[in-house]
Amino acid sequence: MALTDPYYAVIEAGGTKFNCAIVTPDKDIVAEIRIPTTTPEETLSATVAFFTAQREAGYPFSKMGIASFGPLDLDPASPTYGFITKTPKPHWSNTDLANALANALDCEVVIDTDVNGAALGEYRWGAAQGAGVAVYVTVGTGVGGGIVVNGKPLHGLVHPEIGHMLVQPPAGITGTCPFHTNCVEGLASGTALGKIWAQPSDTFDDDHPAWDGLAEVLGNMCHNLMVVLSAEKIILGGGVMQKPGIVDKIVAATEKTLNDYVVFPEGKSLQDVICTPGLGTRSGMLGALALLD
């Protein structure tokens, strides 16, 4: 479908807050609110109230895009399509998200994961424009990843779970994931770093050894994404990636493990593949809009 309506409702539904907005086809945000993610009853009620008020204020919409935390049931044939399934977020397991909002607001809803949405937003308008295979990875409280192939979010048995890719842990380090121990999330998320080093990751000094270990883990991840998916863009977002110089460290770590195996087109290098979001902090929000296009 094309973006031909004057206004669209979009939600970047995170585990901490719901970023809700009315957006034009030109990506102009005309109204916006951040609603704390408390319980489904409280958060969805406030979300419905916001969008109802926007209609009354002169911003009518008939379509809504939702880029949400998960896991999500994204099988259209499933009776629980659009549900948040088994999530560690208290109160939110088995929550009907898409259908509840569609019914309450009498609109069409398209839903995908927050990271698939961010990947699609970056493909349409950001750092991954023109890429046949683009990956968006957010490294924050947890680690999640979305994949876009030829302009479409990748779905299969489940949606991508890049955070649970197994990797080699740095020497002397044991991961913290309760399911897989040494997966990317169990070694590189802000939560994992805090447990491994017994201090919050946002208090690490510039020369803290955690940064080299983090780069090693995410370098392993990027290596795997390149050789398995032939990724043309790997976009690294999220709070942990705000550390100055960390992306350069990850590029160097990836370069080391690839060991000149991947041959790049003339004029291209690994620095062109691994990068930060072109849309800044708006990848998820605009990704929700891109789901409707």
C-alpha positions as semicolon CSV with decimal commas, in nm:
position;residue;x (nm);y (nm);z (nm)
1;M;0,000;0,000;0,000
2;A;0,113;0,357;-0,061
3;L;0,110;0,644;0,186
4;T;-0,177;0,840;0,035
5;D;-0,374;0,938;0,347
6;P;-0,305;1,278;0,507
7;Y;-0,235;1,130;0,852
8;Y;-0,127;0,798;1,003
9;A;-0,116;0,670;1,360
10;V;0,215;0,512;1,460
11;I;0,342;0,348;1,778
12;E;0,692;0,250;1,877
13;A;0,591;0,019;2,161
14;G;0,884;-0,036;2,393
15;G;0,921;-0,213;2,723
16;T;0,974;0,122;2,899
17;K;0,741;0,351;2,705
18;F;0,499;0,367;2,414
19;N;0,599;0,645;2,173
20;C;0,274;0,735;1,999
21;A;0,237;0,988;1,718
22;I;0,034;1,119;1,429
23;V;0,259;1,136;1,124
24;T;0,215;1,266;0,769
25;P;0,334;1,078;0,459
26;D;0,628;1,320;0,451
27;K;0,736;1,194;0,797
28;D;0,632;1,512;0,977
29;I;0,521;1,439;1,333
30;V;0,220;1,660;1,410
31;A;0,136;1,519;1,755
32;E;0,335;1,296;1,988
33;I;0,323;1,151;2,339
34;R;0,530;0,910;2,548
35;I;0,323;0,678;2,763
36;P;0,490;0,465;3,033
37;T;0,467;0,089;2,974
38;T;0,310;-0,016;3,303
39;T;0,025;-0,265;3,265
40;P;-0,164;-0,340;2,944
41;E;-0,481;-0,192;3,090
42;E;-0,319;0,138;3,184
43;T;-0,092;0,176;2,883
44;L;-0,345;0,077;2,615
45;S;-0,616;0,290;2,775
46;A;-0,388;0,595;2,764
47;T;-0,289;0,510;2,406
48;V;-0,651;0,493;2,291
49;A;-0,726;0,820;2,470
50;F;-0,437;0,996;2,293
51;F;-0,535;0,883;1,945
52;T;-0,904;0,955;2,008
53;A;-0,809;1,308;2,111
54;Q;-0,603;1,352;1,793
55;R;-0,900;1,260;1,577
56;E;-1,109;1,514;1,764
57;A;-0,832;1,773;1,711
58;G;-0,854;1,736;1,333
59;Y;-0,608;1,455;1,257
60;P;-0,824;1,170;1,124
61;F;-0,658;0,838;1,044
62;S;-0,769;0,496;0,925
63;K;-0,438;0,308;0,946
64;M;-0,196;0,241;1,233
65;G;0,157;0,098;1,224
66;I;0,296;-0,064;1,538
67;A;0,663;-0,152;1,589
68;S;0,657;-0,339;1,919
69;F;0,870;-0,517;2,173
70;G;0,804;-0,888;2,178
71;P;0,815;-1,170;2,124
72;L;0,516;-1,129;1,892
73;D;0,289;-1,372;1,711
74;L;0,319;-1,253;1,351
75;D;0,148;-1,546;1,178
76;P;-0,164;-1,398;1,011
77;A;-0,333;-1,738;1,025
78;S;-0,287;-1,768;1,401
79;P;-0,574;-1,693;1,641
80;T;-0,326;-1,493;1,849
81;Y;-0,187;-1,286;1,559
82;G;-0,071;-0,949;1,688
83;F;-0,030;-1,072;2,046
84;I;0,275;-1,018;2,263
85;T;0,352;-1,376;2,360
86;K;0,587;-1,499;2,633
87;T;0,779;-1,191;2,743
88;P;0,984;-1,118;3,055
89;K;0,804;-0,781;3,079
90;P;0,571;-0,819;3,381
91;H;0,198;-0,829;3,302
92;W;0,242;-0,828;2,922
93;S;0,261;-1,199;2,832
94;N;-0,028;-1,307;2,607
95;T;-0,146;-0,949;2,553
96;D;-0,361;-0,876;2,249
97;L;-0,201;-0,562;2,113
98;A;-0,291;-0,527;1,744
99;N;-0,654;-0,640;1,760
100;A;-0,726;-0,450;2,080
101;L;-0,615;-0,120;1,926
102;A;-0,775;-0,194;1,590
103;N;-1,110;-0,253;1,757
104;A;-1,087;0,035;2,004
105;L;-0,989;0,287;1,735
106;D;-1,174;0,135;1,438
107;C;-0,867;0,133;1,215
108;E;-0,649;-0,105;1,016
109;V;-0,338;-0,214;1,208
110;V;-0,007;-0,348;1,073
111;I;0,232;-0,480;1,337
112;D;0,590;-0,607;1,345
113;T;0,876;-0,613;1,592
114;D;1,034;-0,285;1,696
115;V;1,365;-0,388;1,540
116;N;1,210;-0,510;1,213
117;G;1,033;-0,175;1,203
118;A;1,359;0,011;1,266
119;A;1,533;-0,192;0,995
120;L;1,256;-0,109;0,750
121;G;1,264;0,259;0,842
122;E;1,640;0,268;0,784
123;Y;1,594;0,088;0,453
124;R;1,331;0,337;0,335
125;W;1,478;0,664;0,458
126;G;1,801;0,607;0,651
127;A;2,141;0,442;0,641
128;A;2,028;0,126;0,458
129;Q;1,877;0,285;0,147
130;G;1,950;0,068;-0,155
131;A;2,073;-0,229;0,049
132;G;1,940;-0,568;-0,060
133;V;2,002;-0,714;0,288
134;A;1,994;-0,477;0,583
135;V;2,015;-0,559;0,954
136;Y;1,928;-0,330;1,244
137;V;2,058;-0,431;1,587
138;T;1,971;-0,245;1,905
139;V;2,204;-0,291;2,201
140;G;2,050;-0,157;2,518
141;T;1,883;-0,322;2,816
142;G;1,860;-0,626;2,588
143;V;1,977;-0,703;2,234
144;G;1,736;-0,737;1,945
145;G;1,770;-0,740;1,570
146;G;1,555;-0,691;1,263
147;I;1,632;-0,794;0,906
148;V;1,501;-0,651;0,579
149;V;1,558;-0,845;0,256
150;N;1,473;-0,676;-0,074
151;G;1,259;-0,421;0,107
152;K;1,058;-0,667;0,318
153;P;1,101;-0,759;0,687
154;L;1,221;-1,116;0,730
155;H;0,978;-1,362;0,890
156;G;1,001;-1,738;0,919
157;L;0,936;-1,986;1,195
158;V;0,965;-1,687;1,430
159;H;1,090;-1,334;1,383
160;P;1,469;-1,289;1,400
161;E;1,625;-1,329;1,746
162;I;1,974;-1,194;1,680
163;G;2,027;-1,131;2,051
164;H;2,022;-1,507;2,111
165;M;2,287;-1,590;1,854
166;L;2,560;-1,794;2,026
167;V;2,905;-1,637;2,014
168;Q;3,248;-1,699;2,162
169;P;3,272;-1,524;2,501
170;P;3,576;-1,309;2,580
171;A;3,843;-1,486;2,784
172;G;3,741;-1,526;3,147
173;I;3,383;-1,409;3,089
174;T;3,065;-1,614;3,129
175;G;2,740;-1,484;2,985
176;T;2,425;-1,420;3,184
177;C;2,140;-1,530;2,957
178;P;1,913;-1,771;3,151
179;F;1,837;-1,959;2,829
180;H;2,166;-1,970;2,636
181;T;2,439;-1,833;2,867
182;N;2,687;-1,713;2,602
183;C;2,459;-1,548;2,349
184;V;2,496;-1,190;2,230
185;E;2,236;-1,060;2,475
186;G;2,388;-1,257;2,762
187;L;2,728;-1,099;2,697
188;A;2,670;-0,756;2,542
189;S;2,344;-0,606;2,667
190;G;2,353;-0,330;2,922
191;T;2,191;-0,568;3,171
192;A;2,453;-0,837;3,108
193;L;2,744;-0,593;3,132
194;G;2,614;-0,471;3,465
195;K;2,599;-0,827;3,601
196;I;2,933;-0,937;3,458
197;W;3,124;-0,637;3,590
198;A;2,914;-0,574;3,902
199;Q;2,849;-0,211;3,814
200;P;2,608;-0,028;3,581
201;S;2,739;-0,011;3,225
202;D;2,682;0,365;3,208
203;T;2,944;0,410;3,483
204;F;3,229;0,239;3,293
205;D;3,539;0,454;3,239
206;D;3,668;0,497;2,885
207;D;3,946;0,245;2,947
208;H;3,726;-0,014;3,121
209;P;3,800;-0,365;2,987
210;A;3,428;-0,419;2,928
211;W;3,447;-0,212;2,608
212;D;3,702;-0,441;2,443
213;G;3,496;-0,746;2,543
214;L;3,180;-0,584;2,410
215;A;3,350;-0,507;2,078
216;E;3,473;-0,865;2,055
217;V;3,123;-1,007;2,110
218;L;2,954;-0,769;1,867
219;G;3,235;-0,826;1,618
220;N;3,152;-1,199;1,632
221;M;2,787;-1,112;1,574
222;C;2,865;-0,890;1,275
223;H;3,094;-1,160;1,131
224;N;2,808;-1,412;1,149
225;L;2,555;-1,171;0,999
226;M;2,785;-1,104;0,707
227;V;2,871;-1,465;0,625
228;V;2,518;-1,603;0,684
229;L;2,302;-1,322;0,545
230;S;2,554;-1,146;0,320
231;A;2,441;-0,830;0,497
232;E;2,516;-0,511;0,307
233;K;2,433;-0,288;0,604
234;I;2,453;-0,367;0,975
235;I;2,314;-0,071;1,168
236;L;2,398;-0,058;1,538
237;G;2,160;0,140;1,758
238;G;2,049;0,147;2,120
239;G;2,182;0,306;2,435
240;V;2,504;0,107;2,467
241;M;2,604;0,212;2,115
242;Q;2,607;0,577;2,221
243;K;2,955;0,524;2,368
244;P;3,198;0,733;2,157
245;G;3,432;0,517;1,953
246;I;3,256;0,185;2,022
247;V;3,145;0,131;1,661
248;D;3,505;0,174;1,542
249;K;3,610;-0,092;1,795
250;I;3,341;-0,327;1,663
251;V;3,452;-0,270;1,303
252;A;3,810;-0,355;1,402
253;A;3,698;-0,670;1,586
254;T;3,491;-0,783;1,287
255;E;3,778;-0,714;1,051
256;K;4,004;-0,931;1,266
257;T;3,772;-1,234;1,263
258;L;3,686;-1,204;0,892
259;N;4,061;-1,216;0,821
260;D;4,027;-1,071;0,468
261;Y;3,784;-1,347;0,370
262;V;3,506;-1,116;0,247
263;V;3,591;-0,932;-0,074
264;F;3,425;-0,591;-0,091
265;P;3,323;-0,414;-0,413
266;E;3,569;-0,152;-0,531
267;G;3,546;0,161;-0,321
268;K;3,365;-0,016;-0,034
269;S;3,497;-0,133;0,302
270;L;3,373;-0,276;0,628
271;Q;3,321;0,079;0,756
272;D;3,052;0,115;0,490
273;V;2,873;-0,196;0,617
274;I;2,876;-0,146;0,995
275;C;2,733;0,193;1,088
276;T;2,502;0,391;1,315
277;P;2,136;0,474;1,236
278;G;2,075;0,733;0,969
279;L;1,745;0,824;1,134
280;G;1,898;0,869;1,478
281;T;1,647;0,793;1,753
282;R;1,355;0,798;1,506
283;S;1,428;0,461;1,340
284;G;1,154;0,277;1,530
285;M;0,890;0,549;1,505
286;L;0,941;0,599;1,132
287;G;0,972;0,223;1,093
288;A;0,614;0,195;1,220
289;L;0,514;0,433;0,941
290;A;0,714;0,233;0,686
291;L;0,514;-0,078;0,779
292;L;0,211;0,095;0,623
293;D;0,381;0,175;0,292
